[in-house]
């Protein structure tokens, strides 16, 4: 858990203070009314609980307590003297027989080059969590309320994971700075009614009235620093009066900035500002000097996810994060089962280490140790890296995961915030003063500081993040795309076939094996084209005049019949979701309404509507619902407002923007395709979905195909596109990996059961021999 934040010299936050509950007290009984919208759950569904395999650790595979930030020493509850800290000290360097190297070697060669700064993690059946007996042993001397904080990390259970890459390092200040610069926005004072920096800050950062008026609100100050030269130039004739001077006649920068906060601005300025607020511990718009290669912190989950999408990656799920930290042997810590003295392997907030400890971060590539002696900043030789080579999986900063706080299988523990309300944080940070938190198995769901618990919009002093990336093109983008598509509640997540999507992406990463300055492995924005089919064509969409269509067998046997039915204003026949980061052009957009047009010409016929008058135009990048309307493929906003028709390319027949009905055997279903031609600036797609309707022949499929036309040079400007592997081959690869992992797991279980039975037999024999009336030892 995150405990109270220690006092540090941080710039003022831009939210009003909130009363903070005690660190050892559970959150309120009811979830807030503004709970975050539903997101896609982790893609990897858990398998039933199963005991550890023979290669897993014994009872010392410890559990953890949710992340914690230490309170001030005087306010922090005393730690029990009998805390179960392992007595055996760890060696200062990994022993020669350290199993991590062998485990990493067993990973095998990845099918593609490993991106710089990332580690490859193979697919298969993985084990996460903590055994109930081990957790009970750890918490035996803890208060009941304390024990409740850890009950959510049991049982030890299995998941199946796809192959993925995970960042060896936490995302740095320098890397996050590049992201903010790339996504900056501009405000032209000539085009708006906002009068001063304070009003512009409230608008650009979407501040509430209370946040805007809070005395510690700093967004206006960040805008001022980012545009100081332009602002001073605009006030050249009055600058001397506005500059605050100290007694020695030097300029007081902060006092000068305060003078400009409410000063009416001339209508000649174009102010640049980051679309997201910089981390609270940044003094202005730039990272702290000398900490460019330190992990970024004070970043909310929502901001971290936006960074991940910009980079073409995703935030790892709990399962992906813990597997990369612990691996097949499931040790208590990334380096093994022993807790080292003096926090040798982890930059941990150690009241056990030093009562005078002042938490601070280390460079992301440091070897995870910290010297607590005279030179407090000098890293030690300890190696706390995980089995795949990830640094600081525990310590330094705790890390956001992409998982909601939901129960593990066969765990009946309940909590008010369980469900899709808060995100789980892992790993513990430099501010954590509780050893149980600094374990990979620990699920932090409490949060810390004035914004606890960890809602996706909250940021914390000692929480940052690292990135992960899937090997299947476009899979990283699914969560944010789906969330945007269902945000207006006109489409539901369960309507989409997330396993049958197609995607093509380009990523601006440095070359494999490169080591850039400040560990900035992402050079700029990534781009993606992703198409997610709907699960069936005729299904409930909340529209009454379609009830007969989806509640009974379909009467449509041809594309012409569907085309005729689609000639109504409402409903559209939605067929999926399309996301593009490149502008579509040309498309057919609605003509501006002619107010002089005869109203009678606009009147509808009996049950039919007239197609909108269109003209060539463009469609901006975004996430859209794809629908069939008037026999054509249309793009709609998530709230189902018409955006455009996809234009039939000149010289091509209707097959590029049409749909048809075919009867197809299951074994002959073609996988969805998306073929990008960067030279010609187009992408062809083809997919099929079930016709749907209760009682309809399951072999009837609606075949949808078309072409996306992009602005000239748009695909070239985005970079080199990664083509989708055939879905069938990918499925076969995953199935083979799953079967192999399952077979290995079953073999380990049988071996473990045999060893357990043998041990019980030996123990029984020994007990019988020591009993008074047992057999004579002679």
Secondary structure, DSSP 8 states (H G I E B T S, - for coil): -------------SS-------TTS---SS--TT--------SS-EEEE----TTS--TT------------TTTS----TT-----S---SS--TT-HHHHHHHHT---SS---TTEEEE--EEEEES--HHHHHHHTTTS-HHHHHTTGGG---EEEEE--EEEESS--BHHHHHHHHHHT-EEEETTSS---SHHHHHHHHTT--HHHHH-TT--HHHHHHHHTHHHHHHHTTTTHHHHS-B-TTS-B-HHHHHHHHHTS---TT-EEEE-SS---TTSSSSS--TT-TTBB--S--HHHHHHHHHHHT-B---HHHHHHHHHTTTT-SBTTBSS--GGGTTS----TTT-TT------BTTS-S----SSSTT---S-----TT--S-SSSSSEEEEEEE----TT-----TTTTTTBEEEES--TT---GGGSSTT--B-S--GGG-S-BTT---TTEE---EEESSTTGGGHHHHHHHHHTTSSS-GGGB-TTS-EEEEEEEE--TT---GGG--EEEEEEEEEEEEBSEEE---S-GGGHHHHHS-----SHHHHHHHT-SSS--EEEEEEEESS-EEEEEEE----TTS-HHHH--BTTB-----EEEEEE-SEEEEEEEETTEEEEE-TT--EEEE----TT--GGGEEEEEEE--GGG----EEEEETTTTEEEEEEEEEEESTT--TTEEEEEEEEEEB-TTHHHHH---B----HHHHHHHHHHHHHHHHHHHHHHHHHHHHHHHHHHHHHHHHHHHHSTTS----
